[in-house]
Amino acid sequence: MTAPAPPLRLAIVTNMPTPYRAPVFDRVAATPGISLQVLYATRVEPDRHWDLPALQHEHAFLRGPTLERGGRYIHFNPGRPAGD
């Protein structure tokens, strides 16, 4: 009898939680054999005003400032996730 394969470890880095990506990440995290962690650059951008349900996947928010240049947001996250 062989031992079960270790889970596939998957990390995703993205700018922020969104109402259309969060459910996808939740489903991936609930998939047997996958260990998912999502690293978000920020909790929210100034031009977004979404009501999000609680995130059901493992996640962390990175520390660092958000800069605005020409209507675009640049996240500078040189350190570890907030709370570490």
C-alpha positions in Angstrom: 0.0 0.0 0.0 1.4 3.4 -1.0 1.2 6.5 1.1 -1.1 9.2 -0.3 0.6 12.0 -2.3 1.3 15.2 -0.4 -1.0 18.0 -1.3 -0.1 20.3 -4.1 1.0 23.6 -2.5 -0.2 26.6 -4.4 0.4 30.3 -3.6 -1.3 33.1 -5.5 -0.2 36.8 -5.3 -2.8 39.3 -6.3 -3.7 42.9 -5.6 -6.8 42.6 -3.4 -9.8 40.4 -2.7 -12.6 40.9 -5.2 -16.1 39.6 -5.4 -15.4 37.6 -8.6 -12.0 36.0 -7.6 -12.7 35.2 -3.9 -15.3 32.5 -4.7 -12.9 30.9 -7.2 -10.1 30.8 -4.6 -12.5 29.4 -2.0 -13.4 26.5 -4.4 -9.8 25.8 -5.2 -8.9 25.8 -1.5 -11.8 23.3 -0.9 -10.5 20.9 -3.6 -9.0 17.8 -2.1 -5.2 17.5 -2.7 -4.7 21.3 -3.0 -3.2 23.5 -0.3 -3.9 27.1 -1.3 -2.6 30.4 0.2 -3.5 33.7 -1.4 -1.3 36.7 -0.7 -3.1 40.0 -1.2 -1.1 43.3 -1.7 -3.8 45.3 0.0 -7.2 45.0 1.6 -8.9 47.5 -0.7 -8.0 50.1 -3.3 -9.3 53.6 -3.0 -11.6 53.4 -6.1 -13.2 50.0 -5.1 -16.2 49.8 -2.7 -17.1 46.1 -2.6 -19.0 44.2 0.1 -17.2 40.9 0.3 -18.2 37.8 2.2 -15.7 36.3 4.6 -12.9 34.7 2.8 -13.0 30.9 3.1 -9.4 30.3 1.9 -6.1 30.7 3.6 -4.8 34.2 3.0 -2.6 37.0 4.2 -2.3 40.7 3.5 1.1 42.0 2.7 2.5 45.1 4.3 3.4 48.2 2.4 2.1 51.4 0.9 -0.1 51.8 -2.2 1.0 54.5 -4.6 -1.3 56.1 -7.2 0.2 57.0 -10.6 -1.9 58.1 -13.5 -5.1 56.5 -12.1 -3.3 53.2 -11.5 -2.4 51.7 -8.1 1.1 50.4 -7.4 1.6 48.2 -4.3 5.0 48.2 -2.8 5.2 45.2 -0.5 8.9 44.5 0.4 8.2 42.7 3.7 6.3 39.8 5.2 2.6 39.5 5.5 1.0 41.8 8.1 0.7 40.0 11.4 4.0 38.1 11.1 
